[in-house]
Amino acid sequence: MAAKRPQQQQPLVCHGHSRPIVEVNYTPVTPDGYFLVSASKDGNPMVRNGENGDWIGTFQGHKGAVWSAHLNSPALLAATASADFSMRVWDALSGDELHQFQHKHIVRTTQFASDNYRLLTGGQEKILRVFDVNQPDAAPVEMTGSTAGIRCATWCHNDNLIISSCGDQPNLSIWDVRTASIVNSIKTEAAPTSLDLSPDGQTLTIADGTSVKFIDVNSMSIIKSFPTEYATEAAALCLDKNRFCYGGEDMWVYLCDYTTGEKLETLRGHHGPVHSVKFAPGGETFASGSEDGTIRLWKTETPEEDGAAEGADGPAAQ
């Protein structure tokens, strides 16, 4: 008798973008649920229901590709970074543009601090900036010293530090926001293309070339590194830190065991390289955004685990 083929899970597929999706991000759980925001080269960032992927709204106004999009924790404000040399802040309920912060070159990354009103930006100017949306006319804090354009950045250490990756340089820079200077760096194998800080703020997951690495944010040291077969663009760690996912140029998404690095599931469906992956706040699902212009929502449990759980629950429910 032939061996039973592994079951392939079917994701929820979210259409709507007309060009590649370069970043997806979830909010924490709010009284109204949780939300997913996407950045796309079509210049129209979108907000969706984080649980089922249903479209909620589109922020319209950018004149170029949008490279980064974030919602603050209450999901009341959105921030977007664009090739049109601007970072914009939006009312996430009405979709209205509230503020526009002009830059002198392409803006590649933006992110709200945990206080929900400060925003970092970075891009081709090689300058990290911190804006205060409560004082939109005030000059931002500027941090210079990067030797290449900033690709991605994230807050950490209670918003006192920012970690960034720059251009094609194989390292991470750690910036002290209070002194506006670089205070440390971490050597990597290749230029990191994604940074994902765990919800507890303790572990940073990075994709750097053909590996996924995990960094202890307190010691700023690499604690785990797993090789990947193909160039990897994005990686993320699950809430309970037992699993991680990654995706890249081979168009597949992989779900892996955090302890061993073993592949638990290979998820096929995208028709272009995978540029971004993120876990939902509860860790039950995760999202992937691709060159093919779609977002796919996957279950963290493998089909075998899901089936075993249903079998175990069946008799008790009768």
C-alpha positions as CSV (number, residue, x, y, z in Angstrom):
1,M,0.0,0.0,0.0
2,A,1.4,3.4,-1.0
3,A,2.3,5.8,1.8
4,K,-0.2,8.5,2.5
5,R,0.9,11.8,1.1
6,P,1.3,14.7,3.6
7,Q,-1.8,16.9,3.6
8,Q,-1.3,20.4,2.3
9,Q,-3.0,23.2,4.1
10,Q,-5.0,25.7,2.1
11,P,-4.5,29.3,3.1
12,L,-6.9,32.2,3.0
13,V,-5.8,34.3,0.0
14,C,-6.2,38.0,0.2
15,H,-6.4,39.9,-3.2
16,G,-6.7,43.6,-3.8
17,H,-3.1,44.8,-4.5
18,S,-2.1,45.2,-8.1
19,R,1.6,45.0,-7.6
20,P,4.1,43.2,-5.2
21,I,3.5,43.3,-1.5
22,V,6.7,44.2,0.3
23,E,5.6,44.3,4.0
24,V,2.8,43.0,6.2
25,N,2.3,43.8,9.9
26,Y,-0.2,42.9,12.6
27,T,-1.5,45.0,15.5
28,P,-1.9,43.5,19.0
29,V,-5.3,42.4,20.0
30,T,-7.7,45.4,20.5
31,P,-11.3,45.6,21.8
32,D,-12.3,45.3,18.1
33,G,-10.0,42.4,17.3
34,Y,-6.7,42.6,15.5
35,F,-5.7,44.0,12.2
36,L,-3.3,43.5,9.3
37,V,-1.8,46.3,7.3
38,S,0.1,45.8,4.0
39,A,2.6,47.9,2.0
40,S,2.8,47.5,-1.7
41,K,4.5,48.8,-4.7
42,D,1.1,49.9,-6.0
43,G,1.2,52.8,-3.6
44,N,-2.1,51.9,-1.9
45,P,-1.5,50.4,1.7
46,M,-4.5,48.4,2.9
47,V,-6.0,47.4,6.3
48,R,-7.7,44.1,6.8
49,N,-9.3,42.1,9.5
50,G,-6.4,40.2,10.9
51,E,-8.4,37.0,11.6
52,N,-10.1,36.4,8.2
53,G,-8.3,38.8,5.9
54,D,-11.4,40.7,4.9
55,W,-10.6,44.1,3.4
56,I,-11.4,47.1,5.6
57,G,-9.9,50.1,3.8
58,T,-7.2,51.6,1.6
59,F,-5.1,54.7,2.4
60,Q,-4.9,56.7,-0.8
61,G,-2.6,59.6,-1.5
62,H,1.0,58.3,-2.1
63,K,2.6,59.0,-5.4
64,G,5.0,56.1,-5.4
65,A,5.6,52.6,-4.1
66,V,4.9,52.1,-0.4
67,W,7.7,50.2,1.3
68,S,6.5,50.0,4.9
69,A,3.2,50.3,6.7
70,H,2.4,50.1,10.4
71,L,-0.6,50.6,12.7
72,N,-0.1,51.7,16.3
73,S,-1.2,49.4,19.1
74,P,-4.8,50.6,19.4
75,A,-5.1,50.5,15.6
76,L,-6.2,54.2,15.6
77,L,-3.3,55.5,13.5
78,A,-1.4,54.2,10.5
79,A,2.0,55.2,9.2
80,T,3.4,54.6,5.7
81,A,6.8,55.1,4.2
82,S,7.1,55.7,0.4
83,A,9.2,56.1,-2.6
84,D,7.6,59.5,-3.0
85,F,10.0,60.8,-0.4
86,S,7.4,61.0,2.4
87,M,6.2,59.3,5.5
88,R,2.5,59.8,6.1
89,V,0.3,59.4,9.2
90,W,-3.4,58.4,8.7
91,D,-6.5,58.2,10.7
92,A,-7.0,54.4,10.6
93,L,-10.8,54.7,11.2
94,S,-11.7,57.2,8.5
95,G,-8.7,56.7,6.2
96,D,-8.0,60.5,6.2
97,E,-4.4,61.7,6.0
98,L,-3.4,63.5,9.2
99,H,0.3,64.4,8.6
100,Q,2.9,64.3,5.9
101,F,6.5,64.3,6.8
102,Q,8.7,65.1,3.8
103,H,12.2,63.5,3.3
104,K,14.8,64.1,0.7
105,H,14.9,60.6,-0.7
106,I,13.0,57.3,-0.7
107,V,11.7,56.3,2.7
108,R,12.0,52.5,3.2
109,T,10.9,51.9,6.8
110,T,8.7,53.3,9.5
111,Q,7.4,52.0,12.8
112,F,5.5,53.3,15.8
113,A,7.1,53.2,19.2
114,S,5.3,51.5,22.1
115,D,4.1,54.9,23.3
116,N,2.0,55.0,20.0
117,Y,3.0,58.6,19.1
118,R,6.7,58.5,18.2
119,L,7.6,57.2,14.8
120,L,11.0,56.2,13.3
121,T,11.8,56.5,9.6
122,G,14.8,55.4,7.6
123,G,15.7,55.2,4.0
124,Q,18.1,56.2,1.2
125,E,19.1,59.4,3.0
126,K,21.2,57.3,5.4
127,I,19.5,59.1,8.3
128,L,17.3,57.6,11.1
129,R,14.6,60.1,12.2
130,V,12.2,60.0,15.1
131,F,9.0,62.1,14.7
132,D,6.4,63.0,17.3
133,V,2.8,62.8,15.9
134,N,1.6,64.9,18.8
135,Q,4.0,67.7,17.7
136,P,4.0,67.3,13.9
137,D,5.6,70.7,13.3
138,A,8.6,70.0,15.6
139,A,11.9,69.1,14.1
140,P,12.5,65.3,14.3
141,V,15.4,63.7,16.2
142,E,18.0,62.9,13.5
143,M,20.6,60.1,13.8
144,T,23.5,60.2,11.3
145,G,26.4,57.8,10.9
146,S,24.9,55.1,8.7
147,T,27.3,54.4,5.7
148,A,24.5,53.2,3.5
149,G,20.7,53.6,2.9
150,I,18.6,52.2,5.8
151,R,16.5,49.2,4.7
152,C,14.6,48.2,7.9
153,A,14.6,49.3,11.5
154,T,12.8,48.4,14.8
155,W,12.5,49.8,18.3
156,C,13.7,47.8,21.3
157,H,14.8,48.2,25.0
158,N,11.6,50.2,25.9
159,D,12.1,52.4,22.9
160,N,15.5,53.6,24.0
161,L,17.3,51.7,21.3
162,I,16.7,51.2,17.5
163,I,18.2,48.4,15.5
164,S,18.7,48.9,11.8
165,S,20.1,47.2,8.7
166,C,21.7,49.2,6.0
167,G,22.1,48.5,2.3
168,D,24.2,45.5,1.4
169,Q,26.2,45.7,4.6
170,P,26.5,42.4,6.6
171,N,25.7,43.8,10.0
172,L,23.1,45.5,12.2
173,S,23.6,48.9,13.9
174,I,22.3,49.6,17.4
175,W,21.4,53.2,18.0
176,D,20.8,55.0,21.3
177,V,17.8,57.3,20.8
178,R,18.8,59.4,23.8
179,T,22.3,60.2,22.4
180,A,21.3,59.9,18.7
181,S,24.4,57.7,18.1
182,I,25.5,54.2,17.2
183,V,26.5,52.3,20.3
184,N,27.0,48.8,19.1
185,S,26.9,46.5,16.0
186,I,26.2,42.9,15.3
187,K,28.0,41.0,12.5
188,T,25.8,39.0,10.2
189,E,26.5,36.7,7.2
190,A,24.8,38.9,4.7
191,A,22.8,42.1,4.7
192,P,19.6,41.6,6.9
193,T,16.5,42.0,4.9
194,S,13.9,41.8,7.7
195,L,13.8,42.4,11.4
196,D,11.1,41.0,13.6
197,L,11.0,41.7,17.4
198,S,9.2,39.2,19.6
199,P,6.1,40.5,21.5
200,D,8.1,40.2,24.8
201,G,10.8,42.4,23.3
202,Q,13.5,39.8,24.1
203,T,14.3,38.1,20.8
204,L,15.0,39.6,17.3
205,T,14.5,37.4,14.3
206,I,16.4,38.3,11.2
207,A,16.7,37.0,7.6
208,D,20.2,37.5,6.2
209,G,21.0,35.8,3.0
210,T,20.8,32.0,3.3
211,S,20.1,31.8,7.0
212,V,17.6,32.8,9.7
213,K,19.1,34.1,12.9
214,F,17.8,34.8,16.4
215,I,19.4,37.6,18.6
216,D,19.1,38.0,22.3
217,V,18.3,41.7,22.6
218,N,19.6,42.0,26.1
219,S,23.1,40.8,25.2
220,M,22.9,41.8,21.6
221,S,24.3,38.4,20.6
222,I,23.3,35.7,18.1
223,I,21.8,32.8,20.0
224,K,20.6,30.6,17.1
225,S,21.3,30.4,13.4
226,F,19.7,28.0,10.9
227,P,20.7,27.7,7.3
228,T,18.2,28.0,4.5
229,E,18.5,26.5,1.0
230,Y,17.7,29.6,-0.9
231,A,18.0,33.4,-0.4
232,T,15.6,34.3,2.5
233,E,13.9,37.7,2.6
234,A,11.8,37.5,5.7
235,A,11.5,35.5,8.9
236,A,9.4,35.7,12.1
237,L,9.1,34.0,15.5
238,C,5.9,32.7,17.0
239,L,4.5,34.1,20.2
240,D,5.4,31.1,22.4
241,K,8.8,30.8,20.6
242,N,8.3,27.2,19.6
243,R,8.1,27.8,15.9
244,F,9.3,30.2,13.3
245,C,8.5,30.8,9.6
246,Y,10.4,32.2,6.7
247,G,10.1,32.8,3.0
248,G,12.2,34.1,0.1
249,E,13.1,33.8,-3.5
250,D,11.9,30.2,-4.0
251,M,8.3,31.3,-3.5
252,W,7.6,28.9,-0.7
253,V,6.9,29.6,3.0
254,Y,8.5,27.3,5.6
255,L,7.2,26.6,9.1
256,C,10.0,25.3,11.4
257,D,10.7,24.1,14.9
258,Y,12.6,26.8,16.8
259,T,14.6,24.3,18.9
260,T,16.0,22.2,16.1
261,G,15.3,24.2,12.9
262,E,13.5,21.2,11.5
263,K,11.0,22.0,8.7
264,L,7.5,21.1,9.9
265,E,5.7,22.2,6.8
266,T,6.4,23.6,3.4
267,L,3.7,25.9,2.2
268,R,3.2,26.3,-1.5
269,G,0.9,28.7,-3.2
270,H,2.6,32.0,-4.0
271,H,3.6,32.6,-7.6
272,G,6.5,35.0,-6.8
273,P,9.2,35.5,-4.1
274,V,8.0,36.0,-0.6
275,H,9.0,39.4,0.8
276,S,7.4,39.5,4.2
277,V,6.1,37.1,6.9
278,K,4.5,37.9,10.3
279,F,2.7,36.0,13.0
280,A,-0.7,37.1,14.2
281,P,-0.6,38.3,17.9
282,G,-1.9,35.0,19.3
283,G,0.4,33.0,17.2
284,E,-2.4,30.7,15.7
285,T,-1.8,32.0,12.2
286,F,0.7,33.9,10.2
287,A,0.7,36.0,7.0
288,S,2.9,36.1,4.0
289,G,3.2,38.8,1.4
290,S,4.6,38.2,-2.1
291,E,5.8,39.5,-5.4
292,D,2.5,38.0,-6.8
293,G,0.5,40.8,-5.1
294,T,-1.3,38.5,-2.7
295,I,-1.3,38.0,1.1
296,R,-1.8,34.4,2.3
297,L,-2.9,33.6,5.8
298,W,-1.7,30.2,7.1
299,K,-2.3,28.1,10.2
300,T,0.6,27.6,12.6
301,E,-0.6,24.1,13.4
302,T,0.2,21.6,10.7
303,P,-2.7,19.7,9.1
304,E,-1.5,16.5,10.9
305,E,-1.6,18.3,14.3
306,D,-4.9,19.9,13.4
307,G,-6.4,16.5,12.5
308,A,-5.0,14.9,15.7
309,A,-6.6,17.6,17.8
310,E,-10.0,17.2,16.1
311,G,-9.8,13.4,16.6
312,A,-9.0,13.9,20.3
313,D,-11.8,16.3,20.8
314,G,-14.3,14.3,18.8
315,P,-15.4,11.7,21.4
316,A,-15.5,14.3,24.2
317,A,-18.0,16.4,22.2
318,Q,-20.4,13.5,21.7
